[in-house]
Amino acid sequence: MTLTTIADDSLFQPLILPHGPKLKNRLALAPLTNTQSHGDGTLSDDEYRWLTMRAAGGFGLVKTCAIAVEERGRGYPGQLGAWNDKHISGLTRLAEGVKAHDALACAQLSHSGPRALLNRIGVVAEPGNEVRELSNEDIATLIQRFVDAAQRCEKAGFDGVELHAAHGFLPAQFLSPDINTRTDNWGGDLTNRARFIREILEQIRSATRTDFQLGLRLSPERFGLRMAEILELAQTIMVSGVIDWLDMSLWDVFKHPEEIEFADKALLSWFAELDRGQTRLGAAGNILSRGAALWTCRGFVPLL
């Protein structure tokens, strides 16, 4: 697809969100793995400088890398943490540094589940530490871990948090009918498989202040996900009003879906056509030029 450069300032128009302060523009930094912080999850100077430089560069919304909500849920070395109060001082410094440049500060919350490979984080495997099915008590504990982490980020001064439910991390594993073979209230049909995500979002919304922003990152392909189901889930959550933005992580916003029944138009276009209510829709994936950003921003209509 060829994109032309068009004189258009839509990328730099403010964007009002359902909760909290508005974005000064339509540009958001994607949550990027950078492995820069300390082994105990505390903030390093390198990570602080990297993220605050992005804010100084003009992004309206700066998202952190995926922040682990549980120590054993880390997916890579040098990952920021919010599983303990010891992380609050560094998170406070980071939120203040980002907001000093008139950018909104968002902490992305993550749990890697079985993808938290022990050799990635330097932990020696022990008997009984293998992958197993979560009990109902385990699930309730994990949901609370996300809520606790969100409250720590709120205390640290972040404008909001985003739930990482994409690319095969724990919430996305619940969504996948290939991975999630449970037969209880957390498995089976889409309503049950999406329950983990909905519970986290609803409990964070209830446990934080009214102007605290809440986003959700989804991906529609790979790891056994079904395009039709992700469209249905995206529609349901956007019109529910529980989130401020839906962040679709697509690898490439211009690619067509792999599933034949959806292959007649660009992947992102399917989500752009959904009823969003008051929820804002964002996307990431191969947006490497002003023309590509305009195509994404302006209703996702190709600029031929």
Backbone as CSV, one residue per row, in Angstrom:
resi,resn,N_x,N_y,N_z,CA_x,CA_y,CA_z,C_x,C_y,C_z
1,MET,0.848,-1.187,0.000,0.000,0.000,0.000,0.886,1.240,0.000
2,THR,0.620,2.153,-0.915,1.379,3.395,-0.993,0.620,4.486,-0.265
3,LEU,1.322,5.183,0.608,0.698,6.257,1.365,1.311,7.581,0.950
4,THR,0.477,8.576,0.751,0.961,9.895,0.383,1.075,10.765,1.612
5,THR,1.921,11.772,1.527,2.059,12.740,2.609,1.019,13.833,2.401
6,ILE,0.150,14.017,3.386,-0.947,14.974,3.273,-0.796,16.041,4.347
7,ALA,-1.039,17.297,3.958,-0.991,18.385,4.935,-2.177,18.227,5.870
8,ASP,-1.943,17.710,7.039,-3.032,17.385,7.949,-2.485,17.437,9.364
9,ASP,-3.164,18.165,10.233,-2.683,18.287,11.603,-3.469,17.409,12.561
10,SER,-4.211,16.413,12.042,-5.046,15.597,12.918,-4.231,14.829,13.953
11,LEU,-2.984,14.514,13.651,-2.150,13.808,14.614,-1.866,14.647,15.849
12,PHE,-1.987,15.946,15.704,-1.592,16.846,16.790,-2.780,17.551,17.432
13,GLN,-3.972,17.028,17.175,-5.155,17.532,17.851,-5.295,16.862,19.215
14,PRO,-5.738,17.583,20.241,-5.948,16.961,21.558,-6.997,15.849,21.470
15,LEU,-6.921,14.921,22.391,-7.869,13.811,22.433,-8.419,13.692,23.848
16,ILE,-9.727,13.877,23.975,-10.390,13.778,25.277,-10.688,12.320,25.578
17,LEU,-10.386,11.899,26.784,-10.651,10.542,27.241,-11.825,10.557,28.215
18,PRO,-12.524,9.428,28.357,-13.666,9.393,29.279,-13.314,9.735,30.723
19,HIS,-12.079,9.418,31.131,-11.654,9.702,32.500,-10.324,10.447,32.465
20,GLY,-10.148,11.362,33.396,-8.849,12.000,33.582,-8.492,13.010,32.516
21,PRO,-7.226,13.428,32.502,-6.788,14.493,31.595,-6.760,14.044,30.142
22,LYS,-6.840,15.010,29.238,-6.809,14.706,27.810,-5.365,14.552,27.334
23,LEU,-5.217,13.895,26.186,-3.923,13.814,25.527,-3.702,15.094,24.736
24,LYS,-2.475,15.568,24.704,-2.181,16.779,23.939,-2.123,16.496,22.442
25,ASN,-1.968,15.217,22.071,-1.971,14.822,20.663,-2.400,13.364,20.558
26,ARG,-2.350,12.813,19.349,-2.811,11.440,19.126,-1.666,10.428,19.115
27,LEU,-0.517,10.801,19.594,0.666,9.953,19.530,0.938,9.314,20.887
28,ALA,0.959,7.981,20.906,1.226,7.242,22.137,2.430,6.332,21.922
29,LEU,3.310,6.310,22.896,4.447,5.396,22.855,3.967,4.004,23.226
30,ALA,4.214,3.046,22.352,3.844,1.670,22.656,4.671,1.148,23.827
31,PRO,4.122,0.229,24.613,4.892,-0.371,25.709,5.943,-1.311,25.141
32,LEU,7.202,-0.953,25.297,8.288,-1.655,24.629,9.202,-2.353,25.636
33,THR,9.478,-3.626,25.376,10.418,-4.375,26.213,11.818,-3.808,26.038
34,ASN,12.461,-3.417,27.131,13.797,-2.821,27.016,14.825,-3.420,27.964
35,THR,14.400,-4.237,28.917,15.299,-4.957,29.852,16.322,-4.034,30.505
36,GLN,15.903,-2.850,30.910,16.857,-1.862,31.410,16.874,-1.706,32.919
37,SER,15.871,-2.199,33.618,15.827,-1.940,35.051,16.525,-3.040,35.852
38,HIS,16.387,-2.987,37.159,17.151,-3.862,38.034,16.459,-5.210,38.232
39,GLY,17.239,-6.188,38.680,16.738,-7.543,38.839,15.620,-7.679,39.849
40,ASP,15.521,-6.744,40.782,14.449,-6.802,41.784,13.224,-6.003,41.367
41,GLY,13.206,-5.533,40.104,12.047,-4.801,39.595,12.061,-3.316,39.865
42,THR,13.099,-2.812,40.528,13.158,-1.375,40.794,13.693,-0.623,39.578
43,LEU,13.303,0.633,39.484,13.633,1.475,38.345,15.127,1.770,38.287
44,SER,15.681,1.716,37.072,17.070,2.109,36.858,17.123,3.500,36.239
45,ASP,18.284,4.122,36.328,18.466,5.426,35.682,18.322,5.311,34.169
46,ASP,18.796,4.203,33.591,18.704,4.036,32.140,17.250,4.004,31.674
47,GLU,16.413,3.245,32.388,15.008,3.178,31.990,14.327,4.524,32.198
48,TYR,14.651,5.188,33.284,14.094,6.523,33.532,14.444,7.466,32.389
49,ARG,15.710,7.495,31.997,16.126,8.405,30.921,15.455,8.055,29.598
50,TRP,15.366,6.768,29.311,14.792,6.351,28.026,13.341,6.792,27.909
51,LEU,12.547,6.571,28.960,11.121,6.907,28.899,10.879,8.412,28.982
52,THR,11.635,9.099,29.819,11.421,10.549,29.895,11.883,11.249,28.614
53,MET,12.866,10.685,27.917,13.256,11.241,26.619,12.139,11.088,25.595
54,ARG,11.384,10.005,25.680,10.241,9.836,24.775,9.174,10.899,25.070
55,ALA,8.983,11.198,26.344,8.028,12.242,26.707,8.507,13.600,26.213
56,ALA,9.798,13.866,26.391,10.367,15.126,25.922,10.279,15.238,24.408
57,GLY,10.294,14.089,23.716,10.218,14.081,22.261,8.854,14.400,21.700
58,GLY,7.810,14.418,22.547,6.519,14.895,22.072,5.360,13.937,22.155
59,PHE,5.566,12.706,22.615,4.436,11.784,22.730,3.404,12.329,23.718
60,GLY,2.125,12.225,23.341,1.067,12.656,24.243,0.817,11.676,25.370
61,LEU,1.078,10.395,25.116,0.888,9.337,26.103,2.127,8.448,26.084
62,VAL,2.761,8.290,27.231,3.947,7.445,27.340,3.593,6.243,28.205
63,LYS,3.690,5.053,27.609,3.444,3.813,28.334,4.776,3.177,28.702
64,THR,4.832,2.646,29.893,6.029,1.928,30.318,6.123,0.598,29.573
65,CYS,7.236,-0.078,29.739,7.312,-1.480,29.369,6.294,-2.255,30.211
66,ALA,6.106,-3.520,29.896,5.222,-4.344,30.716,5.784,-4.432,32.136
67,ILE,4.989,-4.004,33.111,5.396,-4.028,34.512,4.810,-5.274,35.170
68,ALA,5.660,-6.081,35.784,5.209,-7.329,36.391,4.401,-7.060,37.655
69,VAL,3.253,-7.730,37.772,2.406,-7.568,38.953,2.717,-8.617,40.014
70,GLU,3.556,-9.572,39.656,3.952,-10.630,40.589,5.392,-11.008,40.260
71,GLU,6.191,-11.267,41.280,7.612,-11.538,41.044,7.812,-12.733,40.123
72,ARG,7.064,-13.803,40.334,7.241,-14.977,39.490,6.539,-14.837,38.137
73,GLY,5.881,-13.721,37.929,5.235,-13.463,36.648,6.084,-12.660,35.687
74,ARG,7.358,-12.443,36.047,8.254,-11.709,35.152,8.576,-12.546,33.916
75,GLY,8.693,-11.873,32.771,8.956,-12.580,31.530,10.342,-12.383,30.974
76,TYR,11.088,-11.442,31.533,12.428,-11.181,31.010,13.253,-10.457,32.071
77,PRO,14.570,-10.523,31.954,15.428,-9.822,32.922,15.254,-8.305,32.811
78,GLY,15.502,-7.612,33.899,15.448,-6.156,33.874,14.062,-5.594,33.713
79,GLN,13.035,-6.350,34.104,11.652,-5.908,33.955,11.211,-5.111,35.181
80,LEU,10.581,-3.979,34.934,10.026,-3.185,36.031,9.002,-3.993,36.815
81,GLY,8.860,-3.667,38.082,7.901,-4.357,38.925,6.964,-3.402,39.642
82,ALA,5.798,-3.920,40.014,4.858,-3.194,40.877,4.196,-4.182,41.824
83,TRP,4.948,-5.244,42.185,4.376,-6.262,43.056,4.659,-5.983,44.528
84,ASN,5.409,-4.930,44.807,5.808,-4.659,46.177,5.866,-3.145,46.384
85,ASP,5.601,-2.715,47.608,5.644,-1.282,47.900,7.035,-0.690,47.694
86,LYS,8.064,-1.538,47.676,9.418,-1.022,47.455,9.574,-0.403,46.063
87,HIS,8.663,-0.730,45.158,8.745,-0.197,43.803,8.135,1.199,43.674
88,ILE,7.392,1.634,44.669,6.623,2.869,44.526,7.514,4.091,44.346
89,SER,8.629,4.162,45.054,9.466,5.361,44.948,10.009,5.524,43.534
90,GLY,10.479,4.441,42.911,10.961,4.532,41.542,9.852,4.846,40.558
91,LEU,8.690,4.238,40.766,7.548,4.522,39.895,7.114,5.980,40.035
92,THR,7.210,6.515,41.235,6.872,7.923,41.452,7.827,8.831,40.685
93,ARG,9.096,8.522,40.776,10.091,9.295,40.027,9.805,9.243,38.527
94,LEU,9.457,8.058,38.025,9.200,7.907,36.602,7.947,8.670,36.176
95,ALA,6.876,8.549,36.938,5.642,9.268,36.598,5.884,10.772,36.599
96,GLU,6.581,11.264,37.586,6.864,12.706,37.648,7.716,13.148,36.462
97,GLY,8.713,12.335,36.088,9.582,12.687,34.972,8.853,12.741,33.649
98,VAL,7.937,11.803,33.426,7.149,11.798,32.185,6.187,12.980,32.155
99,LYS,5.485,13.202,33.246,4.474,14.261,33.283,5.085,15.657,33.250
100,ALA,6.363,15.765,33.593,7.037,17.064,33.527,7.118,17.589,32.101
101,HIS,6.958,16.689,31.124,7.019,17.080,29.712,5.620,17.157,29.093
102,ASP,4.602,17.304,29.920,3.222,17.468,29.449,2.724,16.233,28.712
103,ALA,3.204,15.070,29.106,2.709,13.804,28.575,1.957,13.067,29.675
104,LEU,0.979,12.267,29.299,0.311,11.413,30.267,1.181,10.190,30.535
105,ALA,1.206,9.751,31.777,2.027,8.618,32.187,1.136,7.408,32.433
106,CYS,1.414,6.329,31.718,0.639,5.094,31.840,1.567,3.939,32.162
107,ALA,1.195,3.129,33.123,1.942,1.925,33.478,1.221,0.715,32.899
108,GLN,1.920,-0.063,32.075,1.297,-1.278,31.557,1.531,-2.426,32.532
109,LEU,0.452,-3.098,32.917,0.521,-4.171,33.912,0.479,-5.525,33.225
110,SER,1.366,-6.418,33.666,1.533,-7.675,32.942,1.823,-8.834,33.879
111,HIS,1.427,-10.012,33.429,1.850,-11.263,34.053,2.115,-12.237,32.919
112,SER,3.301,-12.842,32.907,3.697,-13.681,31.785,3.149,-15.101,31.863
113,GLY,2.613,-15.502,33.026,2.089,-16.851,33.136,3.164,-17.873,32.781
114,PRO,2.809,-18.927,32.041,3.819,-19.935,31.654,4.933,-19.381,30.778
115,ARG,4.747,-18.176,30.226,5.819,-17.567,29.438,6.909,-16.957,30.325
116,ALA,6.692,-16.954,31.618,7.725,-16.475,32.551,8.763,-17.571,32.716
117,LEU,9.509,-17.827,31.659,10.478,-18.918,31.668,11.546,-18.678,32.722
118,LEU,11.823,-19.716,33.475,12.734,-19.568,34.608,14.125,-19.145,34.174
119,ASN,14.577,-19.648,33.013,15.925,-19.282,32.601,16.017,-17.852,32.099
120,ARG,14.873,-17.215,31.851,14.898,-15.815,31.432,15.156,-14.888,32.599
121,ILE,14.739,-15.301,33.779,14.840,-14.389,34.919,15.842,-14.902,35.961
122,GLY,16.612,-15.924,35.590,17.702,-16.359,36.445,17.276,-17.077,37.702
123,VAL,16.130,-17.746,37.669,15.657,-18.488,38.836,15.862,-19.977,38.586
124,VAL,16.369,-20.686,39.566,16.591,-22.117,39.434,15.269,-22.844,39.640
125,ALA,14.927,-23.735,38.707,13.674,-24.480,38.813,13.696,-25.399,40.030
126,GLU,12.557,-25.480,40.697,12.423,-26.339,41.855,11.263,-27.295,41.636
127,PRO,11.280,-28.471,42.253,10.141,-29.386,42.134,8.850,-28.695,42.572
128,GLY,7.793,-28.923,41.822,6.518,-28.287,42.145,6.353,-26.922,41.523
129,ASN,7.379,-26.446,40.808,7.323,-25.114,40.204,6.977,-25.193,38.716
130,GLU,6.492,-26.371,38.289,6.146,-26.547,36.890,4.813,-25.876,36.579
131,VAL,4.532,-25.776,35.265,3.254,-25.208,34.841,2.117,-26.129,35.282
132,ARG,1.080,-25.543,35.836,-0.085,-26.328,36.269,-1.332,-25.481,36.096
133,GLU,-2.474,-26.123,36.156,-3.737,-25.400,36.058,-3.970,-24.592,37.329
134,LEU,-4.415,-23.342,37.155,-4.683,-22.475,38.291,-5.971,-22.907,38.995
135,SER,-5.946,-22.887,40.302,-7.168,-23.113,41.073,-7.991,-21.827,41.095
136,ASN,-9.226,-21.918,41.536,-10.055,-20.718,41.671,-9.411,-19.732,42.639
137,GLU,-8.779,-20.254,43.681,-8.103,-19.382,44.645,-6.901,-18.702,43.996
138,ASP,-6.163,-19.437,43.164,-5.042,-18.850,42.432,-5.517,-17.702,41.552
139,ILE,-6.612,-17.918,40.851,-7.129,-16.897,39.932,-7.547,-15.656,40.700
140,ALA,-8.239,-15.851,41.806,-8.649,-14.697,42.625,-7.425,-13.932,43.123
141,THR,-6.373,-14.662,43.507,-5.145,-14.011,43.965,-4.499,-13.215,42.846
142,LEU,-4.449,-13.784,41.652,-3.832,-13.092,40.522,-4.605,-11.834,40.145
143,ILE,-5.914,-11.913,40.161,-6.716,-10.718,39.880,-6.380,-9.623,40.888
144,GLN,-6.271,-10.011,42.159,-5.936,-9.029,43.192,-4.540,-8.476,42.992
145,ARG,-3.612,-9.280,42.466,-2.268,-8.786,42.177,-2.324,-7.622,41.174
146,PHE,-3.161,-7.774,40.146,-3.306,-6.693,39.169,-3.908,-5.450,39.830
147,VAL,-4.908,-5.645,40.671,-5.543,-4.513,41.353,-4.548,-3.820,42.282
148,ASP,-3.802,-4.599,43.045,-2.809,-4.023,43.956,-1.753,-3.228,43.181
149,ALA,-1.297,-3.779,42.065,-0.292,-3.087,41.254,-0.860,-1.788,40.698
150,ALA,-2.115,-1.815,40.269,-2.739,-0.593,39.764,-2.816,0.468,40.853
151,GLN,-3.135,0.055,42.056,-3.207,1.014,43.158,-1.837,1.574,43.510
152,ARG,-0.799,0.762,43.396,0.556,1.281,43.623,0.906,2.318,42.556
153,CYS,0.541,2.040,41.315,0.824,2.995,40.238,0.011,4.276,40.426
154,GLU,-1.207,4.143,40.882,-2.021,5.320,41.191,-1.354,6.139,42.295
155,LYS,-0.894,5.464,43.346,-0.219,6.154,44.447,1.051,6.836,43.964
156,ALA,1.722,6.234,42.978,2.966,6.788,42.452,2.735,8.000,41.549
157,GLY,1.487,8.261,41.174,1.200,9.453,40.382,0.955,9.210,38.911
158,PHE,0.861,7.951,38.486,0.533,7.684,37.087,-0.894,8.141,36.798
159,ASP,-1.114,8.564,35.561,-2.464,8.955,35.144,-3.370,7.753,34.960
160,GLY,-2.776,6.598,34.680,-3.578,5.403,34.482,-2.705,4.191,34.252
161,VAL,-3.364,3.060,34.015,-2.676,1.802,33.730,-3.331,1.151,32.515
162,GLU,-2.579,0.249,31.904,-3.100,-0.547,30.795,-2.887,-2.020,31.109
163,LEU,-3.919,-2.827,30.911,-3.818,-4.269,31.096,-3.255,-4.903,29.830
164,HIS,-2.153,-5.614,29.965,-1.522,-6.310,28.842,-2.211,-7.661,28.668
165,ALA,-3.096,-7.739,27.677,-3.822,-8.978,27.405,-3.585,-9.422,25.966
166,ALA,-2.350,-9.212,25.494,-1.997,-9.536,24.109,-0.848,-10.532,24.064
167,HIS,-0.602,-11.079,22.877,0.631,-11.812,22.538,0.950,-12.986,23.462
168,GLY,-0.055,-13.686,23.914,0.185,-14.916,24.643,0.573,-14.774,26.093
169,PHE,0.501,-13.566,26.646,0.728,-13.421,28.076,-0.520,-13.909,28.825
170,LEU,-0.465,-13.970,30.138,-1.457,-14.718,30.903,-2.913,-14.373,30.562
171,PRO,-3.327,-13.105,30.549,-4.727,-12.830,30.196,-5.101,-13.328,28.803
172,ALA,-4.171,-13.228,27.849,-4.434,-13.717,26.493,-4.518,-15.236,26.464
173,GLN,-3.810,-15.907,27.359,-3.897,-17.361,27.419,-5.285,-17.805,27.855
174,PHE,-5.895,-17.046,28.754,-7.281,-17.349,29.122,-8.193,-17.221,27.902
175,LEU,-7.923,-16.265,27.016,-8.773,-16.031,25.846,-8.665,-17.129,24.799
176,SER,-7.535,-17.785,24.718,-7.274,-18.724,23.634,-7.979,-20.059,23.854
177,PRO,-8.868,-20.470,22.931,-9.508,-21.784,23.081,-8.537,-22.939,22.887
178,ASP,-7.392,-22.675,22.269,-6.388,-23.725,22.102,-5.594,-23.946,23.382
179,ILE,-5.351,-22.857,24.127,-4.556,-22.959,25.362,-5.448,-23.205,26.567
180,ASN,-6.561,-22.509,26.644,-7.471,-22.608,27.774,-8.467,-23.741,27.526
181,THR,-8.218,-24.873,28.144,-9.101,-26.035,27.989,-9.897,-26.308,29.263
182,ARG,-10.040,-25.297,30.097,-10.785,-25.452,31.340,-12.258,-25.730,31.037
183,THR,-12.927,-26.365,31.980,-14.355,-26.672,31.829,-15.193,-26.005,32.912
184,ASP,-14.582,-25.064,33.658,-15.323,-24.365,34.709,-15.702,-22.973,34.226
185,ASN,-15.943,-22.045,35.150,-16.382,-20.696,34.782,-15.297,-19.854,34.127
186,TRP,-14.081,-20.387,34.038,-12.972,-19.655,33.426,-12.587,-20.230,32.064
187,GLY,-13.359,-21.181,31.579,-13.074,-21.806,30.290,-14.358,-22.139,29.554
188,GLY,-14.185,-22.631,28.320,-15.370,-22.982,27.541,-15.704,-21.922,26.515
189,ASP,-16.852,-21.262,26.658,-17.254,-20.250,25.686,-16.487,-18.940,25.917
190,LEU,-16.662,-18.003,24.986,-15.917,-16.743,25.047,-16.218,-15.970,26.322
191,THR,-17.462,-15.981,26.759,-17.830,-15.261,27.987,-16.976,-15.729,29.162
192,ASN,-16.815,-17.026,29.292,-16.011,-17.553,30.393,-14.526,-17.307,30.184
193,ARG,-14.037,-17.472,28.958,-12.607,-17.277,28.710,-12.189,-15.811,28.852
194,ALA,-13.139,-14.895,28.652,-12.845,-13.469,28.813,-13.090,-12.979,30.239
195,ARG,-13.580,-13.840,31.091,-13.944,-13.434,32.460,-12.741,-12.895,33.229
196,PHE,-11.586,-13.509,33.058,-10.378,-13.079,33.772,-10.055,-11.622,33.430
197,ILE,-10.107,-11.274,32.152,-9.834,-9.904,31.718,-10.895,-8.946,32.251
198,ARG,-12.143,-9.313,32.123,-13.224,-8.419,32.572,-13.148,-8.188,34.075
199,GLU,-12.854,-9.236,34.841,-12.767,-9.083,36.290,-11.631,-8.139,36.678
200,ILE,-10.489,-8.274,36.026,-9.371,-7.378,36.325,-9.755,-5.939,36.037
201,LEU,-10.317,-5.691,34.854,-10.675,-4.331,34.470,-11.711,-3.740,35.423
202,GLU,-12.739,-4.504,35.711,-13.819,-3.982,36.561,-13.327,-3.736,37.983
203,GLN,-12.469,-4.619,38.495,-11.989,-4.415,39.861,-10.999,-3.263,39.954
204,ILE,-10.172,-3.072,38.921,-9.293,-1.898,38.921,-10.117,-0.629,38.860
205,ARG,-11.133,-0.620,38.015,-11.994,0.565,37.905,-12.645,0.884,39.244
206,SER,-13.081,-0.121,39.962,-13.746,0.091,41.254,-12.777,0.506,42.355
207,ALA,-11.509,0.085,42.228,-10.542,0.295,43.311,-9.720,1.561,43.148
208,THR,-9.894,2.288,42.061,-9.095,3.488,41.810,-10.003,4.706,41.703
209,ARG,-9.399,5.874,41.730,-10.174,7.115,41.731,-10.913,7.290,40.398
210,THR,-11.897,8.158,40.396,-12.777,8.290,39.232,-12.072,8.859,38.008
211,ASP,-10.976,9.606,38.209,-10.271,10.177,37.057,-9.046,9.353,36.658
212,PHE,-8.934,8.148,37.198,-7.812,7.269,36.850,-8.128,6.577,35.531
213,GLN,-7.181,6.613,34.607,-7.423,6.078,33.277,-7.087,4.590,33.205
214,LEU,-7.822,3.890,32.350,-7.676,2.445,32.246,-7.736,2.038,30.778
215,GLY,-6.712,1.338,30.333,-6.664,0.864,28.956,-6.501,-0.643,28.899
216,LEU,-6.712,-1.182,27.704,-6.594,-2.619,27.468,-5.845,-2.840,26.167
217,ARG,-4.828,-3.694,26.191,-4.117,-4.072,24.962,-4.503,-5.493,24.579
218,LEU,-4.979,-5.629,23.331,-5.338,-6.927,22.770,-4.575,-7.158,21.477
219,SER,-4.411,-8.423,21.123,-3.940,-8.803,19.794,-4.942,-9.819,19.240
220,PRO,-5.199,-9.806,17.918,-6.266,-10.648,17.369,-5.810,-11.956,16.740
221,GLU,-4.514,-12.181,16.665,-4.015,-13.364,15.971,-2.922,-14.038,16.779
222,ARG,-2.571,-15.265,16.359,-1.539,-16.097,16.976,-2.001,-16.626,18.343
223,PHE,-1.285,-17.559,18.857,-1.566,-18.181,20.158,-2.979,-18.745,20.228
224,GLY,-3.507,-19.173,19.079,-4.817,-19.808,19.061,-6.004,-18.864,19.129
225,LEU,-5.776,-17.562,19.047,-6.883,-16.609,19.110,-7.714,-16.663,17.834
226,ARG,-8.995,-16.331,17.960,-9.920,-16.317,16.845,-10.340,-14.873,16.566
227,MET,-10.210,-14.461,15.318,-10.516,-13.082,14.938,-11.951,-12.698,15.321
228,ALA,-12.904,-13.561,15.030,-14.305,-13.246,15.329,-14.510,-13.014,16.816
229,GLU,-13.836,-13.800,17.639,-13.998,-13.652,19.084,-13.357,-12.371,19.584
230,ILE,-12.203,-12.012,19.054,-11.549,-10.781,19.504,-12.367,-9.568,19.067
231,LEU,-12.965,-9.617,17.891,-13.861,-8.536,17.471,-15.050,-8.421,18.426
232,GLU,-15.625,-9.551,18.784,-16.767,-9.541,19.705,-16.370,-8.987,21.069
233,LEU,-15.214,-9.428,21.568,-14.747,-8.946,22.873,-14.438,-7.460,22.827
234,ALA,-13.749,-7.014,21.768,-13.418,-5.590,21.634,-14.684,-4.746,21.633
235,GLN,-15.685,-5.182,20.873,-16.950,-4.454,20.812,-17.594,-4.368,22.194
236,THR,-17.680,-5.504,22.873,-18.352,-5.551,24.174,-17.675,-4.649,25.196
237,ILE,-16.348,-4.724,25.261,-15.629,-3.948,26.273,-15.652,-2.464,25.949
238,MET,-15.542,-2.102,24.663,-15.560,-0.676,24.320,-16.890,-0.032,24.677
239,VAL,-17.999,-0.672,24.384,-19.296,-0.043,24.668,-19.666,-0.134,26.143
240,SER,-18.959,-0.974,26.904,-19.259,-1.086,28.334,-18.865,0.170,29.100
241,GLY,-17.883,0.917,28.580,-17.433,2.131,29.247,-16.429,1.904,30.357
242,VAL,-15.978,0.659,30.566,-15.058,0.401,31.670,-13.645,0.893,31.362
243,ILE,-13.286,0.968,30.069,-11.933,1.397,29.712,-11.978,2.740,28.992
244,ASP,-10.830,3.403,28.985,-10.689,4.666,28.270,-10.197,4.454,26.851
245,TRP,-9.335,3.451,26.653,-8.854,3.162,25.308,-8.630,1.669,25.139
246,LEU,-8.820,1.227,23.889,-8.450,-0.113,23.470,-7.241,0.011,22.565
247,ASP,-6.172,-0.656,22.939,-4.898,-0.592,22.231,-4.722,-1.905,21.469
248,MET,-4.946,-1.879,20.149,-4.811,-3.082,19.339,-3.365,-3.223,18.869
249,SER,-2.729,-4.306,19.296,-1.349,-4.582,18.916,-1.373,-5.574,17.762
250,LEU,-0.975,-5.115,16.572,-1.274,-5.850,15.343,-0.043,-6.313,14.582
251,TRP,1.139,-6.043,15.059,2.370,-6.328,14.317,2.476,-5.459,13.066
252,ASP,1.378,-5.364,12.312,1.365,-4.575,11.079,-0.075,-4.135,10.828
253,VAL,-0.351,-2.832,10.962,-1.727,-2.351,10.814,-2.248,-2.519,9.390
254,PHE,-1.349,-2.707,8.421,-1.768,-2.804,7.025,-2.011,-4.239,6.559
255,LYS,-1.539,-5.217,7.316,-1.687,-6.599,6.877,-3.146,-7.043,6.915
256,HIS,-3.475,-8.023,6.134,-4.806,-8.597,6.150,-4.821,-9.813,7.068
257,PRO,-5.955,-10.092,7.691,-6.017,-11.216,8.626,-5.639,-12.536,7.967
258,GLU,-5.108,-13.435,8.773,-4.732,-14.755,8.280,-5.948,-15.640,8.040
259,GLU,-7.032,-15.413,8.773,-8.244,-16.206,8.595,-8.950,-15.786,7.306
260,ILE,-9.265,-16.736,6.467,-9.774,-16.475,5.129,-11.038,-15.623,5.142
261,GLU,-11.931,-15.871,6.081,-13.211,-15.154,6.085,-13.070,-13.672,6.422
262,PHE,-11.887,-13.261,6.891,-11.653,-11.853,7.222,-10.565,-11.226,6.356
263,ALA,-10.126,-11.931,5.329,-8.920,-11.536,4.598,-9.153,-10.490,3.524
264,ASP,-10.377,-9.957,3.393,-10.656,-9.045,2.281,-10.301,-7.592,2.573
265,LYS,-9.866,-7.277,3.793,-9.445,-5.900,4.091,-8.440,-5.901,5.230
266,ALA,-7.814,-4.748,5.425,-6.743,-4.645,6.412,-7.237,-5.007,7.811
267,LEU,-6.353,-5.613,8.575,-6.675,-6.071,9.918,-7.288,-4.967,10.769
268,LEU,-6.664,-3.802,10.752,-7.137,-2.714,11.595,-8.520,-2.227,11.210
269,SER,-8.852,-2.296,9.923,-10.145,-1.799,9.462,-11.307,-2.521,10.140
270,TRP,-11.141,-3.794,10.446,-12.209,-4.526,11.118,-12.530,-3.917,12.481
271,PHE,-11.509,-3.472,13.187,-11.742,-2.893,14.514,-12.218,-1.452,14.419
272,ALA,-11.788,-0.751,13.385,-12.218,0.638,13.210,-13.712,0.735,12.952
273,GLU,-14.318,-0.319,12.426,-15.743,-0.300,12.098,-16.639,-0.631,13.283
274,LEU,-16.067,-1.023,14.397,-16.869,-1.386,15.564,-17.462,-0.151,16.237
275,ASP,-18.567,-0.348,16.924,-19.131,0.704,17.772,-18.224,0.848,18.990
276,ARG,-17.671,2.042,19.180,-16.700,2.245,20.259,-17.308,2.886,21.505
277,GLY,-18.555,3.354,21.431,-19.074,4.126,22.543,-18.208,5.355,22.742
278,GLN,-17.792,5.607,23.975,-16.890,6.719,24.269,-15.425,6.285,24.344
279,THR,-15.177,5.005,24.120,-13.826,4.476,24.215,-13.005,4.881,22.997
280,ARG,-11.746,5.226,23.214,-10.848,5.582,22.112,-10.138,4.322,21.617
281,LEU,-9.901,4.281,20.320,-9.248,3.136,19.706,-7.872,3.527,19.221
282,GLY,-6.870,2.752,19.601,-5.503,2.981,19.152,-4.939,1.716,18.536
283,ALA,-3.810,1.858,17.879,-3.202,0.704,17.226,-1.690,0.852,17.172
284,ALA,-1.010,-0.286,17.140,0.444,-0.321,16.979,0.786,-1.409,15.974
285,GLY,1.838,-1.165,15.202,2.311,-2.173,14.276,2.708,-1.599,12.935
286,ASN,3.999,-1.435,12.729,4.547,-0.980,11.449,4.082,0.428,11.082
287,ILE,3.853,1.263,12.086,3.517,2.668,11.834,4.832,3.436,11.889
288,LEU,5.469,3.554,10.746,6.854,4.033,10.703,7.009,5.352,9.970
289,SER,5.902,5.969,9.584,5.974,7.228,8.845,4.765,8.087,9.198
290,ARG,4.866,9.358,8.839,3.747,10.264,9.078,2.519,9.826,8.288
291,GLY,2.735,9.387,7.054,1.617,8.925,6.245,0.919,7.728,6.856
292,ALA,1.700,6.790,7.388,1.111,5.620,8.033,0.334,6.019,9.288
293,ALA,0.872,6.970,10.035,0.182,7.436,11.231,-1.118,8.144,10.869
294,LEU,-1.096,8.929,9.799,-2.320,9.601,9.357,-3.366,8.590,8.925
295,TRP,-2.951,7.569,8.197,-3.882,6.533,7.759,-4.555,5.879,8.961
296,THR,-3.760,5.651,10.005,-4.288,5.033,11.210,-5.209,5.987,11.956
297,CYS,-4.829,7.241,12.021,-5.557,8.229,12.822,-6.875,8.640,12.184
298,ARG,-6.920,8.737,10.872,-8.086,9.310,10.198,-9.094,8.233,9.806
299,GLY,-9.568,7.524,10.803,-10.606,6.536,10.544,-10.134,5.326,9.784
300,PHE,-8.805,5.190,9.605,-8.222,4.025,8.972,-8.653,3.871,7.520
301,VAL,-8.946,4.994,6.840,-9.257,4.969,5.425,-7.950,5.108,4.655
302,PRO,-7.631,4.175,3.732,-6.353,4.248,3.026,-6.186,5.545,2.264
303,LEU,-5.005,6.129,2.375,-4.661,7.317,1.606,-3.872,6.836,0.396
304,LEU,-4.544,6.610,-0.711,-3.935,5.962,-1.870,-3.153,6.946,-2.709
